Amino acid sequence: MAYVNRSSGESGVSLPGRPEGAGANLLALRSHNGALVLDLLRTAGTTGISRLELAGRTGLTPQAVSKITARLRADGLAAEAGHLASTGGKRRTVLRLVPEAGHAVGLHLDRDELTAVLCDLAGTVVAERRAPLGLGAGAAAVVEGAAREVEALIGGAEVSVLGVGVALPGPLDHARGVLHRVTGFPEWDGFPLRDALAGRLGVPVVVDKDTNAAALGLAVGGCAPGRGPGAGRDSAHGDGRGPDVGGDHGGHGGGPHGGGGRAGRHGDDHDRGRDGGDEGAGGRDGGAGGRDGEGARTGEEAFAYLHLGTGLGAGLVFGGAVHRGARTGAGEFGHQVIQLDGPPCDCGNRGCVEALCLAAVGRGAVDEAARVLGAGAANLVGLLDIDVVLLGGRTVAAHQEAFVRGVGAVLGERARREGTDTVPVRIAPGGARGVAEGAAQLLLAPLFGRGEG
């Protein structure tokens, strides 16, 4: 079966030796309601979820749910996970996602290193590779090197590959997969990376900034504010699972995954035309009550992921979706000028947050770098009313406590001046491969109706 490139509308073929088995038609899921049900199967994990609970969570009619799940089972995407204990009637069948029905490659192209991961539908990493990379070596060399790493990653595994998500420093055009003047590497300006890599590998490719990819991975992986157990907004530290900010901001009904709310957004006449009256009507009716009360989703507060590695940027998430802006250029956080007569930056300005942070780290003044990063974060919080700030990247990873303490101190000072709650600062989960895992979600998340603005 040909793979459909969602980004370009062109079709390609699978990687050599890859089967066309279950999951090959994932990129053409027929409705938002189908994606909604598939997402609830994903978040239910191996324990699964019953059709009755799916109907309750989504607001869809039982008939619509049965129709959708039958299709998902026929496509090899869902399977039985057992039965619930009887309460007097027929035991209800529990369904689960089949993670191995499809896979996506996530590729992180940093300025000096490449990280590649192979993830199944549940986002679990099943293979990983790392290799040195010179982003300044030229487009042809980088594309060929990246393609070889992808081929080596997949190797002889008999998996269905949906495509490759590529994350790298910006700025770039996410919609067209074209790079702009990547900071420090202006020779990339105008290069069609998506099309070049798709042509070399023969699978769909999606390109995004590293910070956006990481933020998407956090949002989809249940690490957004309000997802799962956690303290309220005043808590500066979580339980190690990421930004679990509940408190005053999160709804509680509809279970931890809150599927009902999304049915309200997506279950409209659009679906009725594709999947029949019951499915579309159920999504519409369920959504009407899904935005308030018990059906409301949690985990849709605003958060910023700040990535300090070889450069500095931000990924912004509002309402569970990555904010890229009209020209997909949002998040160039590192190039806000906070010192007019500051040191020169590779972008051409002087006194950028990135230049000041990296200069301080270079001379061993990590506490100073953390406060500089905090000053930029405070600007972001004040401008966008961010609920939580997550920190990542290799530079942060080497000095986690110092950066959390320094950024948190600046945000605390701002909160005291304004008489507002302190915005919590945490280390983003995912570690060194967080960006690569997020890159895989560029292919996977849309299948579940997640992460799209």
N, C-alpha and C positions, 0 to 999 in steps of 0.2 A: 504494500500500500504506500502511496506517496504521502509525504508529510507536508502539511500546509504551513507555510511561514506566515504566522499571524502578523508579523511586523511589516512584511513587504508585499504580502498577498501572492507571492510566488510559491511554487511547489518544488520540493526537492526529493531526494531519495534517502533511505536510511544508510547509515555507515556500512561499509562493506562487511558482510558476514552477520549483520544484525537481523534478527527475525522480525516478521511482521505480525507477531502474535498479539495477545491481549494488550489493550491499551493503545494500539496504534492509531485509533481514531479519537484519542483524547483531545486533541487540539480543535476538534469540531463538536464539542459537547453542545447539545441542541437547545439548551435553555438555561436561563439564570436559575430557575428552580431546580434543575438537575444539578447545577453547580452547588447550590445551597445544600441539597441533600448529601451530595458527595462530601462537602466540607464537614457536615455533622458526623458522617461516618469516619472521616479522618480524625476529628477531635475526640471521638469516642474511644479511639485506640483499640486494643485487642479485645477488650470486654464487649464492644459492640453496642448497638442501640436497636430498639424494636421499631417496627413501622408505626406503631401507635405513638411512641414518643417522638418520632420524626414528625408526625402530623402535628403533635402538640407544640413542638418547638418552632415549626415553620409556619403554622397556620394554614397549611395545605390540607385539602380533604384527604381522608384515608385512601380514596380511590386514586387520587393523583399520586400519592406516595407509593402505592402499590405499583402503579404504572412506571414511575421513575425507577424504583428499585429493581423491577423486573428487567428494565433496559440495562441498568448498571450491571446486574448479574450476568445478563447475556453477553455483555461486552467484556466480562472478566474483571470488572472493577470492584465488585462487591461479592461477598460470600457469607454463608451462614457462620455464626460464631457460637451457636448453641441455642438454648431455650430458657426462658424465664420460668421460675416456679409457678405452677398453676394457682390461681386464686379462686378456683371453682369452675372455670371454663377451660377452653382449649389453651394449652401453653403457647405463649407468644414466641415466635422465632426472633432471634437477635442477629442483626447483620453487622458486618464490619467491612472496612476498606481492605482491598488486596494491594498492599504497598508495592509488591513486585510486578504489578501489571504495567508499570511504566517508570522510566528513570529520566533524569535530566542531569546534564553536566554543568557545574558552576566553575567559572574560570576567573580568578583574580589576577589581573596583570598589574602588579605594582611597578614602581620605577626600577627596582633591582631584583625582583623575585616574582615567580609565577607559582600560584597555588591552584590546583585543580581537584575537584571533588565530584564523585558520582553519587547522586541522591535518589532514593526511591520516592514514591508518591507521598509517603509520610514525612519526607524530608530527612530521613535517616541517611547518614553518610555510609556508603558501602565500599567505597574505594577512594584513595587520596594519593596525590603526587605533588611534589615540590621540585622546583628547578630554578637555577639562577636565570635572571632576565635582564637584558639591557634595553630599556624602552627607547633609548637613543640609537639603537643599532640599525634603525631603518625599518620601514613598514614591512617590506618583503620578508626580512629575517624574523621579525617578531611574529608575523602571521604564520609563517612556516613552523617556527618553534612551538607556537601555541597549538597548532594543528597536530603536530607530532605528539605533544604531551596528552592531548585529548585521545588520540588513537591508542597511545600506550596505556592510558587510564582504563579505557574500556577493554582493551586486550581481547581475550577470547571469551569474555563473559557473554552468555546468551541472554541479553537484555534488550528490551524495546526502548530506544533512545528518542525522547521527544525533541531534543535540541540542546543548544548550548547557550547559557547565559554568561555574558562577559561583563565584568566590572573592572573599571580602571579610573585613574584620576581624570577629572574634567578640566575645563568645560567641554561639553559635547552635546550633540543633538540626539536625545534618546529616541525620538519618533522615527528618525531616518537612519539611526545607527552611524552617524558621521561625527568624527572628532573635530573639535575646534583647536584653539591654540592651547594644548595641554601645557599646564604650567611647567616651565623648564624644558619643554620639548615642542617649540613652535612649529617644527617641521611636520608635525602630524595634522596641522590645520587643513581641514577639508577631506581627510582620508576616509573613505567609506568602509570602515572596519567591519560592520555587519555583513555587507555584501561580499567582501573579500574572504572572510572566514567561512561564510555559508557556502560560497562557491568552492572553497577548498575542501570542506568536510561533507557537503551535500546534505546538511540538516539545517533546520531553522536556527537562527542566531538572534538573540536580543542583546543589545548593548546598553549599559547604563553606568552612571558614576558609581564608584566604589561605596560612597556614603549612602546613596539611595538603595543600593543592593543590600547593604548591611541593615539599614532601617526596615526594609521590606522583610528580611528574614526575621527580625525581631518582632514585627507586627504579626506576621503569619504564624510564627512559632509560639504564640501565646505569651510573649514577654512584653507586650504593650501594657501601659498603665491599666490597672483594674482587672487584668487577667489573672485569675487564680488568687491564692491567699496572699495577704500582705497587709502592711500597715497603711494608715491613711497618709494624706499628703505631708503631714508634719514629720513623718519618719524619714530620717536621712539614710537609713540602711535597710536593705531588704533581707530576705532569708536566703540569699545566694542564688535565687532563681531569676533575678533580673528585676525590672521595674514593676513590681506588683503593687501598684498604688490603688488601694480600694478607697476606704474612708468615705468622704462625702460625695465623691464623684461617680462611683460605680453603681449601676442598677444591679439588682440581685435576682430577679425572677428569670424564669426560662432556663435555668441551669447555668453553669459556668461559661458555656459557649454562646448562649443567647441567640440562637438562630432566628427567633421570631422576628427580631427587628429587621434583619436583612431581607426577609420576605416582603416586608413593607416597601423596601426600596426597589426591589427587582421584580416582584410578581405582578406584572401589569399586563396590558393587552398584548404586549410584545410576545409574551409566552403563549397566550391563547392561540395565536396564529400558528405556532410551531408544534405545540404539544396537545392541543385539544382543550375543550372548555374546562374540564375539571381541574387541570393543572394550573392554568392561568388564573381561573377564578379563585382557586384556593389560595394562590400566592397573594392575590390582590386583597381578598377578604382577611387573610391572616395578617397581612402587613398593616391593615388599617388599625389594628390594635397592637401591633408589634412595636411601635415606637414608644409607647408609654407602658407603664405598668409591667406586668410579668414578662412580656415578650422582649423587653428592651435589652439590647446587647450591652455587655460591659466591655471594658478595654478599648474604648474609643476616644480617650482623652488625647491631648496633643503631647508628643514627646519629640525631643531632638537627640539625635545620635551624633556626637562629635568625635571625629576620627583624626587622631594625631599620630602620624607615622612618618613617612618621608615627606608628607605634606599635611595640610589641615583642611578639612571640609566638614559639612554637616548634611545629615539626612533628616528630613522633617516628615513627621507623620501626623495627620489630622483626621479624626474620625475613622481610624483604622486603615487609611490609605496614604501612600507616599505622595507628598506634594512636590511636584516637579516644576510647576509654573507653566505659563502659556507657551513658552519657547523651551521648556524642559531645562531651564538654566538655574532653577532655584537651588540654594544650598552652597553657593560659593562663599561660605562663611569665613574661610581663612584669609580672604582678601578685603576684609573691612579694615579701613585705616583707623588706628587708634592713637597714632603718634605721628604728627605731620612731618617732623624732622627726623623720623626714625630710620633704621637701616633699610637699604634697598631690598626689594623683593623680586623674585624671578618673574613676577607678573608685570613688572614695570613701575609699580607704585613704590612708595616708601612708607615704612611704619605699619605694614599689615600685621594682623594678629599672627599669621603663619610665620612670617619672618622673625618677629620678636620672640615667639615661642621657641622656634628651632635654634635661634641664636643663643637664647638662655640655656637651653638643654646642652648645646654644644660646648658651653663653657662650664658646665656642671651645676648651674644655678636652677635646679629643678623646681624649687619652691617658687622662684620668680616666674618661671614658665607657667606653673600652675595658676598663679594669680593673673597673669596675662590672659591665659585661656579663660579664667573666670570672668575677666572684664568683658571679653567677647561674648561669653555665655549670658552674662547679665544683660547685655544689649539685646540679645536674642529673646530672652525671657520677657523683657519689658516690651519689646515690639510685638511679639506673637502670643504672649500669655501661655507659655509652655508649662506643662504640668510636671515634667520630670526631665532631667538631663542625663543621658547615658554617655559614658566615655569608652573609647576603644582605640585600637591602633597599637603598633609595636612600641611606640615611645611611651604611651600611657601604660602599656602592659609591663614595662620595665620599672615603673614607679607608680604603681596603682594607688597606694595609700597617700602619697604626696599629692597626686592630682585630685583625688576625691576630696582630700582635706582642703587644698588650696582653692579649687573651684567652689566648693561648698562654702568656704569662708566668705568669698566675695558675694555669692548669692545671699548668704545670711545677712551680710551688712546691708545689702540692698533692701531686703525684706524688712529689717529693723527701721530703716529710714522711712519706708513707705507704709509701715504698719500692716504688712501683708504676711501671709504664710511663706515660710521658706520653701523654695522649690528643691526637692531632693536631688542628690547627685549620686549616681551609682556606676559601677563598672558594668558594661554590657556583657551578657553571656556570649559564648561562642568562641572566645579566644582567638588564636591566630588564624583560624579558618572561617571566622564569622562572615567575612566579606564574600568568600567563595560560596559558602552555603547560601547566602542571600542571593548571589548570582544565579544559583540553580532555581531559586524561587521566582526569578523572572519568567521562567517557563512554567513552573508548577502552580504558583499562586493563582493565575487567572483561571485555571481549571476548577478551582474551588470558589471562584467569585471573590477572591481576596486581593487586597493590595492595589486595586485600580482606583485612581482618583476620578 
